[in-house]
């Protein structure tokens, strides 16, 4: 453990950031990256895959279709969601990551020797900032502003937290990557909401069951994933 702390407290040559931020990031690595549990490894590997969340995305699409009175309004809302994701993912993956070129923690040799890579999982592109954090926080922000339902908001926030936990646990990101991703997600979701307000001709009409369906699908997805990984 002393050797691990010594390495973590030394500046990493591969990271061009301030020492204080490095310390913050290394604290995140110590706190979240990996464990000795194959069960938790399996859960993280499953939940980080966007395909696992397809039922949730379908439930969100149902909510949009069911709550808007005509096809024009539905297309405006779907278009706003696309704007949100284009901003959150596009700016991150097409502009920032190629400019910053920050390696992922799992691709830093000093860290790979110290911490396990669950399932050998790893991505070869860059780390800063987290598109997972930006995408899920963007969706959470947009649907919070759209639906204004407490239970669904809690479910969407938990969705974001689960996904950023998997990224930290699997050694894909530093804490600073996550924090910037969350901030950009809030900006993306808010801008998408402004686009929606500009082109929408009225507020959607949500039934009591619409947000409940989304929330139920989220919790069911997490529970079934955990049961599958047992």
Rosetta silent file (secondary structure, phi, psi, omega in degrees, C-alpha in Angstrom):
SEQUENCE: XXXXXXXXXXXXXXXXXXXXXXXXXXXXXXXXXXXXXXXXXXXXXXXXXXXXXXXXXXXXXXXXXXXXXXXXXXXXXXXXXXXXXXXXXXXXXXXXXXXXXXXXXXXXXXXXXXXXXXXXXXXXXXXXXXXXXXXXXXXXXXXXXXXXXXXXXXXXXXXXXXXXXXXXXXXXXXXXXXXXXXXXXXXXXXXXXXXXXXXXXXXXXXXXXXXXXXXXXXXXXXXXXXXXXX
SCORE:     score description
SCORE:     0.000 S_00000001
   1 L     0.000  -38.871  178.865    0.000    0.000    0.000 S_00000001
   2 H   -62.591  -38.507  178.806    2.871    2.414    0.780 S_00000001
   3 H   -65.153  -41.308  179.590    4.344    1.791   -2.668 S_00000001
   4 H   -61.374  -46.165  179.451    0.956    2.500   -4.271 S_00000001
   5 H   -62.994  -39.152 -179.875    0.602    5.794   -2.413 S_00000001
   6 H   -62.568  -42.800 -179.872    4.142    6.800   -3.306 S_00000001
   7 H   -67.487  -40.930 -178.495    3.506    6.225   -6.996 S_00000001
   8 H   -66.289  -32.215 -177.041    0.159    7.996   -6.879 S_00000001
   9 H   -84.373  -10.297  174.830    1.608   11.047   -5.182 S_00000001
  10 L   -84.200  144.292  177.764    4.402   11.400   -7.734 S_00000001
  11 L   -60.484  136.236  175.483    3.588   13.421  -10.852 S_00000001
  12 L   -87.053  122.930 -176.548    2.638   11.206  -13.768 S_00000001
  13 L   -62.804  -26.306 -175.271    4.747   12.137  -16.773 S_00000001
  14 L   -82.189   -5.418 -177.705    1.941   11.163  -19.140 S_00000001
  15 L  -114.262  125.053 -179.845   -0.539   13.699  -17.697 S_00000001
  16 L  -100.520   72.814  178.555   -0.210   17.410  -18.444 S_00000001
  17 L  -142.004  167.125 -177.357   -2.254   18.842  -15.582 S_00000001
  18 L   -67.483  151.948 -177.688   -1.629   20.687  -12.347 S_00000001
  19 H   -59.815  -35.934 -179.731   -0.412   18.721   -9.364 S_00000001
  20 H   -65.258  -38.942  177.446   -3.527   19.554   -7.348 S_00000001
  21 H   -70.529  -38.100  176.080   -5.749   18.151  -10.082 S_00000001
  22 H   -57.958  -43.986  179.072   -3.520   15.109  -10.371 S_00000001
  23 H   -61.959  -42.633  177.707   -3.963   14.472   -6.659 S_00000001
  24 H   -59.348  -45.204 -179.654   -7.752   14.823   -7.052 S_00000001
  25 H   -66.338  -39.987 -179.064   -7.720   12.357   -9.938 S_00000001
  26 H   -68.998  -33.346  173.159   -5.524    9.902   -8.106 S_00000001
  27 H   -59.494  -42.596  177.597   -7.833   10.015   -5.110 S_00000001
  28 H   -61.080  -39.191  178.077  -10.638    8.981   -7.480 S_00000001
  29 H   -62.713  -47.337 -179.755   -8.545    6.109   -8.740 S_00000001
  30 H   -61.807  -36.493 -173.670   -7.854    4.882   -5.217 S_00000001
  31 H   -81.350  -33.701 -167.609  -11.511    5.207   -4.229 S_00000001
  32 H  -118.987  -23.370 -170.374  -13.315    3.789   -7.263 S_00000001
  33 L   -77.049  114.775  169.616  -11.088    1.766   -9.572 S_00000001
  34 L    66.393  172.355  176.891  -11.696   -1.987   -9.380 S_00000001
  35 L  -162.595 -177.054  177.263  -12.159   -4.413   -6.504 S_00000001
  36 L   -94.659    8.731 -175.887  -11.573   -8.027   -5.582 S_00000001
  37 L  -100.517  118.437  175.904  -15.182   -8.940   -6.405 S_00000001
  38 H   -69.128  -27.462  177.507  -15.884  -10.717   -9.675 S_00000001
  39 H   -64.884  -49.070  179.390  -19.589   -9.982   -9.118 S_00000001
  40 H   -64.647  -37.776  175.364  -19.027   -6.212   -9.014 S_00000001
  41 H   -55.048  -48.239 -177.260  -16.703   -6.536  -12.015 S_00000001
  42 H   -64.948  -41.554  179.255  -19.490   -8.222  -13.983 S_00000001
  43 H   -62.020  -45.943 -179.622  -22.107   -5.666  -12.929 S_00000001
  44 H   -62.982  -42.344 -179.630  -19.874   -2.757  -13.959 S_00000001
  45 H   -63.980  -36.727  178.926  -19.042   -4.364  -17.295 S_00000001
  46 H   -72.481  -47.960 -173.137  -22.724   -4.904  -18.057 S_00000001
  47 H   -72.680  -18.778  178.157  -24.023   -1.522  -16.921 S_00000001
  48 L   -79.209  -12.413 -178.624  -21.377    0.463  -18.811 S_00000001
  49 L   -83.128  119.555 -179.636  -22.674   -0.994  -22.098 S_00000001
  50 H   -58.041  -26.147 -179.831  -25.283    1.322  -23.707 S_00000001
  51 H   -62.380  -29.558  178.206  -27.068   -1.733  -25.135 S_00000001
  52 H   -63.320  -28.423 -175.354  -28.150   -2.683  -21.606 S_00000001
  53 H   -94.337    8.680  178.725  -30.062    0.592  -21.430 S_00000001
  54 H   -56.244  -44.784  176.675  -31.998    0.123  -24.689 S_00000001
  55 H   -56.748  -36.697  177.970  -35.240   -0.683  -22.773 S_00000001
  56 H   -67.245  -43.084  178.480  -34.855    2.603  -20.894 S_00000001
  57 H   -61.719  -38.113  177.579  -34.271    4.528  -24.114 S_00000001
  58 H   -64.645  -39.400  179.166  -37.397    2.894  -25.566 S_00000001
  59 H   -65.962  -35.535  175.936  -39.384    3.942  -22.484 S_00000001
  60 H   -66.582  -39.400  176.768  -38.188    7.528  -22.949 S_00000001
  61 H   -63.620  -41.089  176.650  -39.271    7.406  -26.592 S_00000001
  62 H   -60.727  -43.076  179.467  -42.679    6.099  -25.493 S_00000001
  63 H   -59.604  -43.468  179.992  -42.958    8.954  -23.019 S_00000001
  64 H   -63.841  -45.707 -177.331  -42.207   11.490  -25.755 S_00000001
  65 H   -67.217  -43.441 -174.287  -44.708    9.954  -28.202 S_00000001
  66 H   -71.502  -27.204 -172.813  -47.458    9.440  -25.633 S_00000001
  67 H   -94.956   -8.609 -179.494  -47.231   12.919  -24.116 S_00000001
  68 L  -108.022  138.182 -168.693  -47.248   14.993  -27.309 S_00000001
  69 L   -75.731  -21.045 -176.688  -50.519   15.487  -29.191 S_00000001
  70 L  -148.405  170.096 -175.439  -49.287   15.295  -32.786 S_00000001
  71 H   -64.256  -34.090  179.477  -46.375   14.204  -34.925 S_00000001
  72 H   -61.099  -48.451 -179.094  -44.974   17.713  -35.268 S_00000001
  73 H   -64.711  -36.591  177.742  -44.599   18.115  -31.520 S_00000001
  74 H   -64.343  -43.189  179.210  -43.137   14.637  -31.217 S_00000001
  75 H   -66.262  -35.679  176.804  -40.551   15.377  -33.886 S_00000001
  76 H   -61.939  -44.527 -178.713  -39.642   18.655  -32.184 S_00000001
  77 H   -67.540  -45.183  177.859  -39.014   16.827  -28.918 S_00000001
  78 H   -62.087  -39.912  177.140  -37.063   14.001  -30.569 S_00000001
  79 H   -62.318  -38.276  178.304  -35.074   16.607  -32.494 S_00000001
  80 H   -65.577  -38.840  175.943  -34.246   18.410  -29.240 S_00000001
  81 H   -62.640  -40.772  178.098  -32.993   15.142  -27.736 S_00000001
  82 H   -63.939  -38.299  175.718  -30.814   14.656  -30.828 S_00000001
  83 H   -61.441  -43.354  179.033  -29.444   18.185  -30.360 S_00000001
  84 H   -57.656  -49.990 -177.938  -28.643   17.321  -26.756 S_00000001
  85 H   -70.380  -34.420  177.411  -26.723   14.175  -27.702 S_00000001
  86 H   -64.079  -39.643  177.847  -25.025   15.857  -30.662 S_00000001
  87 H   -69.415  -49.354 -174.598  -23.720   18.557  -28.344 S_00000001
  88 H   -66.531  -47.593 -177.876  -22.734   16.265  -25.486 S_00000001
  89 H   -83.929  -39.549 -175.376  -21.119   13.522  -27.557 S_00000001
  90 H   -65.668  -49.223  179.274  -20.058   15.511  -30.609 S_00000001
  91 H   -61.159  -41.151 -178.396  -18.149   18.256  -28.818 S_00000001
  92 H   -66.468  -56.274 -170.773  -16.520   15.676  -26.559 S_00000001
  93 H   -80.170  -29.892 -174.775  -15.521   13.015  -29.083 S_00000001
  94 H   -97.553  -21.124 -175.932  -14.907   15.124  -32.182 S_00000001
  95 H  -118.069  -60.629 -169.830  -13.326   18.251  -30.713 S_00000001
  96 H   -70.696  -50.080 -177.013  -12.118   18.050  -27.117 S_00000001
  97 H   -59.070  -46.180  178.052  -10.694   14.527  -26.929 S_00000001
  98 H   -65.262  -27.051  179.460   -8.565   14.867  -30.099 S_00000001
  99 H   -78.932  -43.393 -175.971   -7.282   18.257  -28.897 S_00000001
 100 H   -79.682  -39.705  177.166   -6.461   17.298  -25.305 S_00000001
 101 L    56.357   41.030  178.289   -5.246   13.748  -26.059 S_00000001
 102 L   -83.679  123.611 -178.718   -5.327   12.702  -22.411 S_00000001
 103 L   -68.857  148.275  175.669   -4.742    8.945  -22.047 S_00000001
 104 L   -68.189  149.946  177.750   -7.260    6.875  -20.139 S_00000001
 105 H   -53.666  -39.366 -178.031   -6.116    5.665  -16.703 S_00000001
 106 H   -67.847  -13.545  178.845   -6.297    2.060  -17.895 S_00000001
 107 H  -103.277    4.027  174.471   -3.795    2.922  -20.636 S_00000001
 108 L   -90.418  119.313 -170.361   -1.227    4.484  -18.285 S_00000001
 109 H   -58.118  -42.045 -178.971    1.389    1.810  -17.688 S_00000001
 110 H   -59.247  -36.972 -178.819    2.151    2.820  -14.087 S_00000001
 111 H   -79.623  -35.566  178.759   -1.511    2.463  -13.159 S_00000001
 112 H   -61.031  -32.244 -179.913   -2.097   -0.739  -15.102 S_00000001
 113 L   -74.047  -20.892 -174.742    0.581   -2.403  -13.004 S_00000001
 114 L  -100.067  -31.879 -172.667   -1.126   -1.357   -9.766 S_00000001
 115 L  -122.420  145.206 -179.072   -4.838   -1.751  -10.435 S_00000001
 116 L   -71.897  150.341  172.595   -6.843   -4.558  -12.022 S_00000001
 117 L  -106.232   98.114 -175.807   -8.569   -4.109  -15.365 S_00000001
 118 H   -54.253  122.998  178.433  -11.910   -5.911  -14.846 S_00000001
 119 H    65.079   12.647 -176.136  -12.464   -8.354  -17.655 S_00000001
 120 H    67.551   17.409 -175.863   -9.546   -6.828  -19.545 S_00000001
 121 L   -68.341  135.308  177.522  -11.940   -4.029  -20.527 S_00000001
 122 L  -168.290  147.531  175.763  -10.332   -1.042  -22.149 S_00000001
 123 L  -118.319  144.935 -171.813  -10.899    1.601  -24.804 S_00000001
 124 L   -91.432  -12.622 -179.656   -8.115    3.010  -26.931 S_00000001
 125 L   -80.973 -167.571 -167.881   -9.415    6.538  -27.460 S_00000001
 126 L   -91.956  171.273 -168.216   -8.853    9.434  -25.087 S_00000001
 127 L   -99.545  -36.713 -171.469  -10.099   10.194  -21.596 S_00000001
 128 L  -101.354  121.456   -2.297  -10.911   13.916  -21.305 S_00000001
 129 L  -107.859 -177.142 -173.575  -13.714   14.447  -20.965 S_00000001
 130 L   -78.697  116.124  176.642  -16.221   11.665  -20.317 S_00000001
 131 H   -73.090  -29.298  174.301  -18.846   11.377  -23.043 S_00000001
 132 H   -59.123  -49.832  179.963  -20.757    8.893  -20.860 S_00000001
 133 H   -61.362  -43.641 -178.344  -21.082   11.530  -18.142 S_00000001
 134 H   -65.955  -44.412 -177.623  -21.991   14.237  -20.659 S_00000001
 135 H   -63.936  -50.581 -176.410  -24.560   12.112  -22.514 S_00000001
 136 H   -70.489  -36.110  176.820  -26.407   10.796  -19.486 S_00000001
 137 H   -70.121  -34.087  175.572  -26.312   14.113  -17.656 S_00000001
 138 H   -61.660  -46.975  177.769  -27.543   15.833  -20.801 S_00000001
 139 H   -62.904  -42.483  179.698  -30.521   13.477  -21.017 S_00000001
 140 H   -60.684  -44.420 -179.888  -31.177   13.848  -17.293 S_00000001
 141 H   -64.144  -45.796 -177.964  -31.164   17.652  -17.547 S_00000001
 142 H   -62.845  -47.867 -176.734  -33.403   17.737  -20.598 S_00000001
 143 H   -73.959  -25.589  171.570  -36.005   15.338  -19.244 S_00000001
 144 H   -62.664  -46.160 -179.881  -35.953   17.035  -15.844 S_00000001
 145 H   -68.748  -30.239 -177.529  -36.873   20.317  -17.537 S_00000001
 146 H   -78.877  -47.905 -169.065  -39.434   18.592  -19.766 S_00000001
 147 H   -94.036  -39.789 -179.508  -41.259   16.322  -17.320 S_00000001
 148 L    57.511   46.756  179.018  -40.745   17.965  -13.890 S_00000001
 149 L  -119.056  127.752 -172.967  -41.498   14.708  -12.066 S_00000001
 150 H   -63.789  -46.467 -176.702  -39.660   13.913   -8.821 S_00000001
 151 H   -64.034  -44.436  179.940  -39.614   10.106   -9.141 S_00000001
 152 H   -66.944  -37.495  177.789  -38.417   10.179  -12.750 S_00000001
 153 H   -61.486  -43.157  177.571  -35.797   12.809  -11.923 S_00000001
 154 H   -60.084  -44.636  179.865  -34.423   10.581   -9.162 S_00000001
 155 H   -62.143  -41.484 -178.796  -34.296    7.639  -11.567 S_00000001
 156 H   -69.931  -37.806  176.234  -32.498    9.691  -14.228 S_00000001
 157 H   -64.268  -42.449  177.509  -29.979   11.060  -11.721 S_00000001
 158 H   -63.925  -36.740  175.639  -29.313    7.521  -10.517 S_00000001
 159 H   -57.673  -45.365  178.528  -28.886    6.451  -14.150 S_00000001
 160 H   -64.326  -44.905 -179.084  -26.167    9.076  -14.528 S_00000001
 161 H   -63.594  -40.894  178.523  -24.492    8.116  -11.252 S_00000001
 162 H   -60.846  -43.827 -176.705  -24.497    4.417  -12.124 S_00000001
 163 H   -70.980  -37.369  178.278  -22.865    5.093  -15.457 S_00000001
 164 H   -72.537  -29.276  174.015  -20.166    7.404  -14.137 S_00000001
 165 H   -62.862  -43.420 -179.467  -19.431    4.852  -11.408 S_00000001
 166 H   -62.178  -36.409 -178.814  -18.854    2.170  -14.044 S_00000001
 167 H   -68.265  -39.300  176.549  -16.430    4.440  -15.907 S_00000001
 168 H   -70.450  -42.048 -177.510  -14.409    5.113  -12.764 S_00000001
 169 H   -63.106  -37.154 -177.707  -14.572    1.491  -11.636 S_00000001
 170 L   -87.040    3.921  177.564  -13.313    0.223  -14.992 S_00000001
 171 L    71.130   27.638 -177.689  -10.436    2.721  -15.075 S_00000001
 172 L   -90.329  -20.104 -175.821  -11.774    4.552  -18.121 S_00000001
 173 L  -146.791  157.953  168.920  -11.771    8.057  -16.654 S_00000001
 174 L   -91.291  163.693  178.382  -10.354   10.344  -14.003 S_00000001
 175 H   -59.375  -38.407  179.886  -12.621   12.283  -11.651 S_00000001
 176 H   -65.271  -34.209  174.979  -11.866   15.512  -13.499 S_00000001
 177 H   -60.484  -42.943 -178.308  -13.034   13.876  -16.757 S_00000001
 178 H   -67.226  -45.878 -176.916  -16.302   12.982  -15.056 S_00000001
 179 H   -61.902  -44.499  178.398  -16.819   16.409  -13.479 S_00000001
 180 H   -66.439  -39.171  176.981  -16.278   18.266  -16.752 S_00000001
 181 H   -60.331  -42.412  178.063  -18.510   15.756  -18.534 S_00000001
 182 H   -63.018  -43.563  179.395  -21.296   16.364  -16.029 S_00000001
 183 H   -62.654  -44.141  179.752  -21.005   20.125  -16.423 S_00000001
 184 H   -68.076  -31.678  175.794  -21.080   19.908  -20.208 S_00000001
 185 H   -62.794  -41.430  177.203  -24.057   17.553  -19.954 S_00000001
 186 H   -62.052  -43.496  178.670  -25.976   20.184  -17.980 S_00000001
 187 H   -63.696  -45.214 -178.930  -25.112   22.786  -20.621 S_00000001
 188 H   -62.499  -46.181  179.811  -26.098   20.452  -23.485 S_00000001
 189 H   -64.280  -37.607  179.388  -29.388   19.478  -21.884 S_00000001
 190 H   -69.119  -41.937  177.082  -30.258   23.099  -21.116 S_00000001
 191 H   -63.610  -40.324  177.618  -29.463   24.242  -24.660 S_00000001
 192 H   -63.195  -37.870  177.277  -31.564   21.393  -26.056 S_00000001
 193 H   -63.957  -38.717  177.120  -34.412   22.478  -23.788 S_00000001
 194 H   -64.159  -39.016  176.176  -34.160   26.005  -25.167 S_00000001
 195 H   -62.771  -43.565  179.594  -34.392   24.594  -28.687 S_00000001
 196 H   -61.061  -46.105 -178.875  -37.457   22.592  -27.669 S_00000001
 197 H   -62.905  -35.905 -177.312  -39.149   25.643  -26.127 S_00000001
 198 H   -66.593  -39.095 -173.003  -38.471   27.732  -29.213 S_00000001
 199 H  -102.936  -13.157  177.809  -40.082   25.337  -31.680 S_00000001
 200 L   -79.750  146.075 -177.797  -42.711   23.630  -29.533 S_00000001
 201 L  -101.217    8.840  178.152  -46.199   25.071  -29.632 S_00000001
 202 L   173.029  165.658  179.152  -47.258   23.988  -26.175 S_00000001
 203 L   -73.781  142.230  175.143  -46.455   21.964  -23.065 S_00000001
 204 L   -69.153  158.372 -179.049  -46.738   18.178  -23.355 S_00000001
 205 L  -110.506  101.680 -178.306  -49.473   16.382  -21.437 S_00000001
 206 L   -91.703  132.644  169.983  -47.966   13.666  -19.241 S_00000001
 207 L   -80.121  165.529 -179.643  -50.126   11.026  -17.623 S_00000001
 208 H   -64.361  -25.655 -176.077  -49.181    9.836  -14.148 S_00000001
 209 H   -81.849  -21.982 -175.132  -47.972    6.540  -15.592 S_00000001
 210 H   -60.645  -55.250  177.953  -45.498    7.971  -18.121 S_00000001
 211 H   -64.786  -31.794 -179.687  -42.714    8.954  -15.684 S_00000001
 212 H   -65.517  -36.641  178.584  -43.457    5.863  -13.593 S_00000001
 213 H   -62.522  -46.908  179.838  -42.822    3.608  -16.588 S_00000001
 214 H   -60.424  -45.721 -178.978  -39.405    5.170  -17.171 S_00000001
 215 H   -63.371  -42.116 -179.902  -38.498    4.880  -13.491 S_00000001
 216 H   -64.205  -41.650  179.358  -39.654    1.265  -13.312 S_00000001
 217 H   -62.955  -39.708  178.361  -37.642    0.314  -16.384 S_00000001
 218 H   -60.434  -54.567 -176.973  -34.514    1.862  -14.851 S_00000001
 219 H   -64.204  -35.857  177.843  -34.793    0.010  -11.550 S_00000001
 220 H   -65.858  -37.926  179.062  -35.767   -3.227  -13.315 S_00000001
 221 H   -63.437  -45.549  179.062  -32.714   -2.958  -15.575 S_00000001
 222 H   -63.517  -45.814 -178.041  -30.355   -2.558  -12.634 S_00000001
 223 H   -63.833  -46.905 -179.328  -32.007   -5.394  -10.681 S_00000001
 224 H   -64.759  -36.003  177.298  -32.059   -7.823  -13.607 S_00000001
 225 H   -63.750  -42.461  179.038  -28.445   -6.993  -14.416 S_00000001
 226 H   -65.651  -41.060  178.070  -27.412   -7.778  -10.850 S_00000001
 227 H   -64.648  -38.883  179.074  -29.346  -11.048  -10.892 S_00000001
 228 H   -63.949  -34.008 -175.196  -27.741  -11.972  -14.210 S_00000001
 229 H   -85.453   -7.621 -179.701  -24.268  -11.339  -12.780 S_00000001
 230 L   -64.183    0.000    0.000  -24.751  -13.463   -9.655 S_00000001
